Amino acid sequence: MLLYPSVDKLLDKIDSRYSLIMLASKRAHEIDAGAKLLLPKSDYKSDKSVGKALEEIEAGVLKIDPTEQDFD
């Protein structure tokens, strides 16, 4: 099974694997809860919320805000 997008490409956008996982996880939960998608539906290759979150990160529309500290 290949992961799309690749972790190497995603790590160019997010500086650590931990941050990448946390961001994708939180966004996937938002998508599951009914949050609006950040890309047009036709642009997603994945059907699953985690894959969609990773695709949003790769597209550059989902980023970590360095000024926000959420310790939940």
Secondary structure as GFF3:
##gff-version 3
##sequence-region A 1 72
A	DSSP	alpha_helix	7	13	.	.	.	ID=ss1
A	DSSP	alpha_helix	17	32	.	.	.	ID=ss2
A	DSSP	three_ten_helix	41	43	.	.	.	ID=ss3
A	DSSP	alpha_helix	49	59	.	.	.	ID=ss4
###
